[in-house]
Amino acid sequence: MAIRARMTFFAMLALLLALPAVALAGSRGDPGSEIVGGRMVDDASTYPFMVAVDNTLYDSPFYCGGALLTERYVITAAHCVANATLDGYFPPDVYRVALGHLNREEIPDKDWLPVKRIIVEPDYQPAAFYLGYDVALLELVDPVKGVEFVTLPKAGDRTGERTGDPLTALGWGVKYQIGPDSARLRQVTLKVGKAKTCKQQSIDYLGEPYTISLLICVGAPGKSFCNGDSGGPLIARQGARWVQHGIVSGGVGCGLYGWDGFITRLSNPDINQWVRKTAGVK
């Protein structure tokens, strides 16, 4: 069996399963689920900033999601670039990204863009996603022109991140737990959960309380993100802009338990300022 990073969307319950299989939503073929309870995206222009991230070392396509932040930077999850078999990260030249495609199995070679550099948030800890900081930036070799970017929230501004607020998740993950991947991009609307409920669920299933200032807990009955959806954006429309409030980081159960998804909070002042400074976002 060729190298395969077991960084599934569930790579933290991995503590219970020996390999990261319950808290990170990364590679294809691992237990988990894609956008669960959602629907297909009909038009790529709806989300022009949505990025497919491929690691060319794998024996079959490895996909995470990402979003175009500037003409040179894609924002994704740090665990998408971590090497699960070695202590460290894969080199940038094994990665490539693509924009403007709905079917990930029909992306022509000419549309894949090479990655020049990978920059991981310095406080990220691979073994403890619930501590947050699951952020990485992929610097592209060539700039992308004429494509709408996602917008970051303002540092410290939790508008759109209150209990009950809707956030849309995008991804190519599987459709149900331990199910097949989706070739087509899918979307699902989730809601921000109550901090008390989410904290208890985090303790019950992950053994640790999630860090509220660094993560947002989201979900809905029978709906979630999961395996293959890691790194993808959680977005909301604000006026003419798509604001990215979070990055798919991990969760428990792929929609089985309600408020079971955790996303890295991009409004967190430390994370927000690091991303802006590193990517040159004003």
Phi, psi and omega per residue, in radians:
M1 nan 2.247 -3.111
A2 -1.212 2.956 -3.136
I3 -0.967 2.390 3.078
R4 -2.602 2.093 -3.129
A5 -1.332 2.106 3.141
R6 -1.551 1.022 -3.117
M7 -1.758 0.974 -3.025
T8 -1.189 2.914 -3.141
F9 -0.973 -0.372 -3.115
F10 -1.893 0.716 -3.076
A11 -1.336 0.231 3.084
M12 -1.895 -0.569 3.057
L13 -1.249 0.013 3.025
A14 -1.024 -0.462 3.092
L15 -1.063 -0.462 3.134
L16 -1.611 -0.298 -3.053
L17 -2.023 0.143 3.095
A18 1.400 -0.749 3.051
L19 -1.959 2.734 3.140
P20 -1.067 1.625 -3.115
A21 -2.203 0.149 3.096
V22 -2.392 0.144 3.099
A23 -2.327 -0.112 3.091
L24 -2.172 2.464 -3.021
A25 -1.807 1.059 -2.954
G26 -1.720 -1.578 -2.875
S27 -1.390 2.811 3.084
R28 -1.284 2.668 2.983
G29 1.548 -0.087 3.113
D30 -1.683 2.822 3.133
P31 -1.011 2.426 3.128
G32 2.641 -2.695 -3.103
S33 -2.868 2.655 3.142
E34 -1.383 -2.598 2.979
I35 -1.083 1.986 -3.085
V36 -1.715 2.255 3.094
G37 1.299 0.272 -3.129
G38 -1.779 -2.714 -3.131
R39 -2.527 2.851 -3.137
M40 -1.248 2.563 3.006
V41 -1.456 2.232 -3.034
D42 -1.514 -0.443 -3.019
D43 -2.414 2.123 -3.113
A44 -1.070 -0.461 -3.118
S45 -1.248 -0.214 3.092
T46 -1.129 -0.690 -3.137
Y47 -2.254 1.220 -3.018
P48 -1.116 -0.355 -3.101
F49 -1.479 -0.138 -3.072
M50 -1.194 2.312 -3.030
V51 -2.110 2.378 2.931
A52 -1.650 2.282 -3.129
V53 -1.962 2.187 -3.084
D54 -2.105 2.361 2.996
N55 -1.797 1.976 -3.000
T56 -1.320 -0.071 3.130
L57 -1.348 -0.355 -3.010
Y58 -1.358 2.677 -3.116
D59 -1.239 -0.368 2.987
S60 -2.395 2.773 -3.010
P61 -0.935 2.305 3.071
F62 -1.825 2.223 -3.097
Y63 -2.244 2.349 2.809
C64 -2.127 3.001 3.024
G65 -1.793 3.044 3.077
G66 -2.950 3.135 3.116
A67 -2.464 2.505 3.124
L68 -1.355 2.031 -3.064
L69 -1.668 -0.695 3.043
T70 -2.482 -3.126 -3.130
E71 -1.178 -0.255 -3.139
R72 -2.056 -0.156 -3.033
Y73 -2.197 2.347 2.979
V74 -1.885 2.375 3.091
I75 -1.824 2.326 -3.107
T76 -2.584 -2.966 3.127
A77 -1.563 2.485 3.110
A78 -1.076 -0.618 -3.104
H79 -1.200 -0.236 3.073
C80 -1.284 -0.340 -3.128
V81 -1.959 0.053 3.116
A82 -1.420 2.492 3.084
N83 -1.598 1.953 -3.065
A84 -1.248 -0.333 -3.113
T85 -1.704 -0.232 3.117
L86 -2.252 2.770 3.140
D87 -1.500 1.544 -3.129
G88 2.778 -2.682 -3.054
Y89 -2.248 2.658 3.079
F90 -1.215 2.672 3.084
P91 -1.248 2.696 -3.063
P92 -1.117 -0.480 -3.044
D93 -1.289 -0.069 3.055
V94 -1.593 -0.090 -3.123
Y95 -1.800 2.645 2.999
R96 -2.591 2.731 -3.104
V97 -2.321 2.748 3.109
A98 -2.465 2.513 3.105
L99 -2.142 2.776 2.991
G100 1.366 0.323 -3.134
H101 -2.154 2.443 3.067
L102 -1.623 -0.682 -3.101
N103 -1.759 1.947 -3.058
R104 -1.230 -0.321 3.141
E105 -1.498 -0.050 -3.096
E106 -2.114 0.432 3.128
I107 -1.468 2.038 -3.135
P108 -1.229 2.686 -3.102
D109 -0.957 -0.628 -3.071
K110 -1.171 -0.319 -3.107
D111 -1.614 -0.092 3.088
W112 -1.416 2.342 -3.102
L113 -1.875 2.308 -3.126
P114 -1.313 2.686 -3.140
V115 -1.820 2.304 -3.112
K116 -1.560 -0.686 -3.012
R117 -2.678 2.542 3.053
I118 -2.031 2.270 -3.137
I119 -2.186 2.066 -3.098
V120 -1.780 2.422 3.091
E121 -0.929 2.192 -2.981
P122 -1.100 -0.355 -3.136
D123 -1.641 0.046 -3.137
Y124 -1.165 2.352 3.086
Q125 -2.110 1.899 -3.049
P126 -0.952 -0.559 -3.062
A127 -1.498 -0.006 -3.039
A128 -2.532 1.237 -3.090
F129 -1.077 -0.504 -3.080
Y130 -1.196 -0.142 3.043
L131 -1.486 -0.131 3.069
G132 1.551 -2.856 3.136
Y133 1.148 0.401 -3.119
D134 -1.428 1.238 -3.038
V135 -2.359 2.395 3.009
A136 -2.454 2.621 3.064
L137 -2.009 2.307 3.065
L138 -1.831 2.006 3.088
E139 -1.521 2.222 -3.089
L140 -1.490 2.653 3.112
V141 -1.124 -0.760 -3.133
D142 -2.120 2.552 3.139
P143 -1.228 2.618 3.080
V144 -1.703 2.164 -3.093
K145 -1.867 2.574 2.986
G146 1.260 0.391 3.131
V147 -2.120 2.366 3.120
E148 -1.160 2.367 3.091
F149 -1.640 2.806 2.898
V150 -1.354 2.809 3.115
T151 -1.978 2.408 3.056
L152 -1.406 2.590 2.984
P153 -1.208 2.882 3.058
K154 -1.270 2.556 3.130
A155 -1.023 2.208 3.105
G156 1.433 -0.073 -3.102
D157 -1.657 1.953 -3.106
R158 -1.706 0.379 3.040
T159 -1.020 2.238 -3.095
G160 1.526 0.022 -3.102
E161 -2.134 0.315 3.133
R162 -1.494 2.840 -3.138
T163 -0.911 2.223 3.124
G164 1.588 -0.200 3.128
D165 -1.184 2.405 -3.135
P166 -1.463 2.436 3.037
L167 -2.327 2.429 -3.130
T168 -1.723 2.235 3.070
A169 -1.797 2.525 3.138
L170 -2.202 2.506 3.088
G171 3.097 2.970 3.129
W172 -1.924 0.382 -3.070
G173 -1.248 -2.922 -3.096
V174 -1.463 2.902 -2.999
K175 -1.623 -0.312 3.073
Y176 -2.759 2.817 -3.019
Q177 -1.014 2.307 -3.082
I178 1.006 0.595 3.124
G179 -1.864 -3.108 -3.138
P180 -1.316 2.743 3.080
D181 -1.250 2.862 3.037
S182 -1.794 2.205 3.058
A183 -1.270 -0.491 -3.087
R184 -1.690 2.520 3.068
L185 -1.119 2.364 -3.137
R186 -2.209 2.850 -3.136
Q187 -2.401 2.673 3.061
V188 -2.638 2.486 3.099
T189 -1.696 2.139 3.127
L190 -2.019 2.915 3.120
K191 -2.133 2.574 3.099
V192 -1.193 2.280 -3.078
G193 -1.531 2.919 3.072
K194 -1.245 2.353 -3.072
A195 -1.012 -0.723 -3.092
K196 -1.125 -0.783 3.127
T197 -1.105 -0.794 -3.107
C198 -1.149 -0.685 3.141
K199 -1.091 -0.753 -3.136
Q200 -1.161 -0.694 3.130
Q201 -1.148 -0.657 3.096
S202 -1.085 -0.737 3.109
I203 -1.141 -0.763 -3.085
D204 -1.113 -0.720 -2.989
Y205 -1.846 -0.408 -3.130
L206 -1.921 -0.227 3.113
G207 1.453 -0.022 -3.133
E208 -2.496 2.559 3.038
P209 -1.268 2.438 3.090
Y210 -1.290 2.732 -3.078
T211 -1.587 1.842 -2.979
I212 -1.060 -0.629 -3.103
S213 -1.237 -0.324 -3.061
L214 -1.916 -0.332 -3.082
L215 -2.288 2.634 3.005
I216 -1.977 2.328 3.097
C217 -1.653 2.238 -3.110
V218 -2.351 2.836 3.083
G219 2.946 -3.057 3.075
A220 -3.060 2.620 -3.124
P221 -0.964 2.124 3.093
G222 1.274 0.195 -3.123
K223 -2.281 2.518 -3.139
S224 -3.064 -3.137 2.883
F225 -1.975 2.906 -3.098
C226 -2.899 -2.486 -3.035
N227 -0.995 2.237 -3.120
G228 1.615 -0.164 -3.103
D229 -1.738 -0.105 -3.108
S230 -0.935 2.544 3.078
G231 1.454 -0.269 -3.133
G232 -1.228 2.798 -3.092
P233 -1.477 2.623 2.899
L234 -1.912 2.025 -2.920
I235 -2.212 2.826 3.022
A236 -2.580 2.516 3.132
R237 -1.404 2.228 3.044
Q238 -2.253 1.759 -3.069
G239 1.152 -2.184 -3.120
A240 -1.600 0.053 -3.024
R241 -1.984 2.630 2.913
W242 -1.688 2.053 3.135
V243 -1.724 2.237 3.099
Q244 -1.634 1.913 -3.115
H245 -1.512 -0.419 -3.079
G246 -2.783 3.027 3.099
I247 -2.155 2.326 3.114
V248 -1.064 2.087 -3.096
S249 -1.989 -0.882 -3.083
G250 -3.044 -3.052 -3.125
G251 3.008 -2.950 -3.076
V252 -2.414 2.022 2.911
G253 1.557 -0.009 3.052
C254 0.895 0.955 3.069
G255 1.506 0.050 -3.099
L256 -1.352 -0.449 -2.977
Y257 -2.015 0.091 3.131
G258 1.664 -1.752 -3.092
W259 -1.552 1.318 -2.951
D260 -2.104 0.178 3.135
G261 -1.955 2.433 3.134
F262 -2.151 2.284 -3.138
I263 -2.160 2.520 3.096
T264 -1.169 2.245 -3.049
R265 -1.459 1.940 -3.101
L266 -1.407 -0.137 3.041
S267 -1.496 -0.170 3.075
N268 -0.972 2.222 -3.026
P269 -0.965 -0.752 -3.121
D270 -1.140 -0.827 3.137
I271 -1.131 -0.811 -3.093
N272 -1.032 -0.813 -3.118
Q273 -1.186 -0.629 3.103
W274 -1.133 -0.797 3.138
V275 -1.077 -0.814 -3.109
R276 -1.086 -0.781 -3.113
K277 -1.163 -0.759 -3.071
T278 -1.219 -0.723 -3.080
A279 -1.609 -0.107 3.133
G280 1.292 0.592 3.116
V281 -1.589 2.239 -3.127
K282 -1.398 nan nan
